[in-house]
């Protein structure tokens, strides 16, 4: 597959509908695809669980409608939905990647879902969102996409694995809350997006549902060198991503050439070129050792009612 050296991505932060009104997301999502395509975007990224199903009825054809619109407008689309699990009352949250022919290339199931209390809050009472067990990258005409969902971006190991698999951009569609909470994470989210981009020398795309106009969104698009776009209110954030620049900063270290005075602007670097190659894997063994107070995501194997013991386990640690 030939890869374009520059392309435009559209990160959509929609005024999302939930519950019984969730079916309204489908038409809105198709309109956002049209708006993004009119703005010359090649890739449109929607939030976690959008357009659905997510908190509303599982009978929802929103993704199928987005497939038709992606084919008509010749764009790639990341969409979100809930998928049934293998046992009753269980689900997977999926990041569905649709290509410009309207075909689903991958359906990535979140490997580190939220805990049951948060799941029930976000997803209309559905507590048991089980983990997938496979990380995914997909080749597109504009580069290799690494797929995450929401707060998985806060887990640096996941982004690092996607980088090692050759990802040029990591896409982390986010959920969003329905009203004021104790947490105010917009600035932290953007700091994490910038960090993942800088440490892995990739582009990072974050989106979020805005269920309430009173809330501030966190949508952003980060490069290894700068924040390219961000949006607090409903709408689309656009950014042009340059794969030639990515290759440039991936192929240099901070030595002779890098430490010499620049002769022109494009020789100035705002990140550490070569950073993704500075590794000591022989020192990282502790990352794979079991942690006694770690949440066991596959609690369902012992019974769905065992989730509370996992949730409370951290409180018993000194």
C-alpha positions in Angstrom: 0.0 0.0 0.0 1.4 3.4 -1.0 1.4 5.9 1.9 0.6 9.6 1.4 3.1 11.9 3.1 0.5 14.3 4.4 -3.1 14.1 5.2 -5.8 15.9 7.2 -7.5 14.3 10.3 -10.8 15.5 11.8 -11.4 14.9 15.5 -15.1 15.2 16.2 -16.5 16.4 19.6 -20.2 16.0 19.1 -23.1 17.1 21.3 -23.9 13.5 21.9 -27.3 12.0 22.7 -27.7 9.2 25.3 -30.2 6.6 26.4 -33.5 6.6 24.6 -32.4 9.6 22.4 -29.2 7.9 21.3 -30.6 6.9 17.9 -30.3 10.6 17.0 -26.5 10.3 16.9 -26.5 8.5 13.6 -27.8 11.3 11.5 -25.6 13.8 13.3 -22.5 11.6 12.8 -23.2 11.4 9.0 -23.5 15.2 8.9 -20.1 15.5 10.7 -18.6 13.1 8.1 -19.9 15.4 5.3 -18.5 18.5 7.1 -15.1 16.8 7.6 -15.0 15.6 4.0 -15.9 19.1 2.7 -12.9 20.3 4.7 -10.6 17.8 2.9 -10.2 15.4 5.8 -9.1 11.9 4.9 -9.8 10.4 8.4 -12.7 11.2 10.8 -12.5 10.2 14.4 -15.6 10.0 16.7 -15.6 9.4 20.5 -16.0 6.2 22.4 -19.4 4.6 22.0 -20.4 7.1 19.4 -22.7 6.9 17.5 -23.7 3.8 19.4 -25.2 1.6 20.7 -23.7 2.6 24.0 -26.2 3.7 26.7 -29.3 3.1 24.6 -31.0 0.1 23.0 -28.6 -2.4 21.4 -30.8 -2.4 18.3 -29.0 0.4 16.5 -27.9 0.7 12.9 -25.7 3.8 13.4 -22.4 2.1 12.4 -24.0 0.7 9.3 -25.1 4.2 8.3 -21.6 5.5 8.9 -20.2 2.8 6.7 -22.5 4.0 3.8 -21.4 7.6 4.4 -17.7 6.7 4.6 -18.0 4.9 1.2 -20.0 7.8 -0.4 -17.4 10.5 0.8 -14.3 8.3 0.4 -13.0 8.9 4.0 -11.8 6.6 6.8 -13.8 6.7 10.0 -13.2 5.6 13.6 -16.6 5.0 15.3 -17.6 3.6 18.7 -20.2 1.0 19.9 -21.0 -1.6 22.5 -20.9 -5.2 21.3 -22.5 -8.2 23.1 -20.1 -10.4 25.2 -20.0 -14.2 25.2 -22.2 -14.6 28.3 -25.5 -12.8 29.1 -25.3 -9.3 30.5 -21.7 -8.8 29.4 -20.4 -6.5 26.7 -17.3 -5.2 25.0 -16.6 -1.5 24.1 -15.4 -1.5 20.5 -13.4 1.0 18.4 -14.6 0.2 14.9 -12.3 1.3 12.0 -14.1 1.8 8.7 -12.2 2.3 5.5 -13.1 4.5 2.5 -14.9 1.7 0.8 -17.3 1.5 3.8 -15.8 -1.8 5.1 -15.0 -2.5 8.7 -11.2 -3.1 8.8 -10.9 -3.8 12.5 -13.1 -3.9 15.6 -10.8 -3.3 18.5 -12.2 -4.3 21.9 -10.9 -2.2 24.8 -8.4 -4.2 26.7 -8.6 -2.1 29.9 -12.3 -1.1 30.3 -13.6 1.0 33.1 -14.7 -0.6 36.3 -18.4 -1.7 36.7 -19.6 1.3 38.7 -18.3 3.7 36.0 -19.6 1.4 33.2 -23.1 1.4 34.6 -23.0 5.2 34.8 -21.9 5.6 31.2 -23.8 2.8 29.5 -27.3 2.8 30.9 -26.8 0.4 33.8 -24.6 -2.1 32.0 -22.0 -3.0 34.6 -20.1 -5.8 32.9 -17.9 -4.5 30.1 -15.3 -7.2 29.6 -11.8 -6.8 28.2 -10.6 -7.7 24.8 -7.2 -9.3 24.7 -5.6 -8.1 21.5 -3.8 -4.8 20.6 -4.3 -3.7 17.0 -2.6 -1.6 14.3 -4.1 -1.1 10.8 -2.4 0.1 7.7 -4.2 2.9 5.9 -3.2 5.0 2.8 -2.0 7.7 5.2 0.0 5.6 7.6 -0.4 2.9 10.3 -3.1 3.5 12.9 -2.7 2.3 16.5 -6.1 1.8 18.1 -6.9 2.5 21.8 -10.0 3.7 23.6 -10.2 6.5 26.2 -8.1 6.2 29.3 -6.0 3.4 27.8 -4.0 6.4 26.7 -3.0 6.8 30.3 -1.3 3.4 30.2 2.1 4.1 28.6 2.9 0.5 27.9 0.0 0.2 25.5 1.1 3.2 23.4 4.7 1.9 23.5 3.6 -1.5 22.1 1.7 0.3 19.3 4.8 2.4 18.5 6.9 -0.8 18.4 4.4 -2.2 15.9 5.0 0.8 13.6 2.1 3.0 14.4 2.3 6.5 12.9 -0.7 7.8 14.8 -2.5 6.5 17.9 -6.2 7.2 18.1 -7.9 7.2 21.5 -11.6 8.1 21.3 -12.9 9.1 24.7 -16.2 8.8 26.5 -17.3 11.8 28.6 -19.5 12.3 31.6 -23.1 13.4 31.7 -22.7 16.2 34.3 -20.3 17.9 36.7 -18.1 15.5 38.7 -15.2 15.9 41.1 -12.6 15.4 38.3 -11.5 18.1 35.9 -9.3 16.3 33.5 -9.2 18.3 30.3 -5.7 19.8 30.9 -4.4 16.4 32.2 -5.8 14.6 29.1 -4.0 17.0 26.8 -0.8 16.7 28.8 -1.0 12.9 28.4 -1.7 13.2 24.7 1.4 15.4 24.3 3.5 13.0 26.4 2.5 9.9 24.4 3.2 11.7 21.2 6.6 13.0 22.3 7.9 9.8 23.9 6.8 7.6 21.0 7.3 10.0 18.1 3.8 9.5 16.9 0.7 11.6 16.3 -2.1 11.2 18.9 -5.8 11.9 18.4 -8.2 12.3 21.3 -12.0 12.9 21.1 -14.8 13.1 23.6 -18.6 13.1 23.8 -20.2 16.3 25.1 -23.4 15.1 26.8 -23.9 18.5 28.4 -23.2 22.0 26.9 -22.0 23.1 30.4 -19.0 20.8 30.2 -15.6 21.5 28.7 -14.3 19.0 26.1 -10.9 17.5 25.8 -10.6 16.9 22.0 -7.1 17.4 20.7 -4.5 16.4 18.1 -0.9 16.2 19.2 2.3 15.8 17.3 5.7 14.9 18.9 6.6 18.6 18.7 3.4 20.5 19.4 -0.3 20.5 20.1 -1.7 20.9 16.6 -5.4 21.4 17.4 -7.8 21.3 20.4 -11.4 22.0 21.0 -13.4 22.6 24.2 -16.9 23.1 22.6 -18.9 20.9 20.2 -17.5 20.6 16.7 -14.5 19.4 14.7 -10.8 20.0 15.3 -8.7 19.7 12.1 -5.0 19.1 11.7 -2.6 18.3 8.9 -0.3 15.4 9.7 3.1 15.2 8.0 4.6 11.7 7.7 7.8 13.1 6.2 8.4 15.1 9.3 7.7 12.0 11.4 10.3 10.0 9.5 12.7 12.9 9.9 12.5 13.0 13.7 12.5 9.2 14.0 15.8 8.9 12.1 18.0 11.4 14.1 19.6 11.4 17.5 20.9 14.4 19.6 24.5 14.3 18.3 26.6 15.9 15.7 24.0 17.1 13.2 21.3 17.7 15.8 23.6 19.8 18.0 24.7 22.0 15.1 23.1 25.5 14.6 20.0 25.3 12.2 20.4 26.9 8.8 16.6 27.2 8.3 13.4 26.8 10.2 12.6 23.2 9.2 15.9 22.1 10.9 14.6 23.2 14.3 13.3 20.3 16.4 10.7 20.7 19.2 11.1 17.2 20.5 13.9 14.7 21.0 14.6 13.1 17.6 15.3 9.4 17.9 13.7 9.2 21.3 11.7 6.1 20.4 15.0 4.2 19.7 16.5 4.9 23.1 15.4 1.7 25.0 16.8 -0.8 27.6 14.3 -3.7 27.3 16.5 -5.9 29.5 15.6 -3.5 32.4 11.8 -3.7 31.9 11.0 -7.1 33.3 9.1 -5.7 36.3 6.5 -4.4 33.9 5.3 -8.0 33.2 5.3 -9.3 36.8 1.9 -9.7 38.5 0.9 -6.8 40.8 -1.0 -8.0 43.9 -3.4 -5.1 44.0 -4.0 -4.9 40.2 -7.6 -5.1 39.0 -8.4 -8.5 37.5 -10.3 -7.5 34.3 -11.4 -11.1 33.7 -13.3 -11.4 37.0 -16.2 -12.9 35.0 -14.3 -16.2 34.9 -15.0 -16.5 38.7 -18.5 -15.1 38.3 -19.9 -11.7 37.5 -20.7 -11.0 41.2 -16.9 -11.1 42.1 -16.3 -7.7 40.6 -16.8 -6.0 43.9 -13.9 -7.9 45.5 -11.6 -6.7 42.7 -12.9 -3.1 43.1 -12.3 -3.1 46.9 -8.9 -4.9 46.7 -6.9 -1.7 46.4 -8.3 -0.4 49.7 -6.9 -3.4 51.6 -3.3 -2.6 50.5 -1.2 -0.7 53.0 
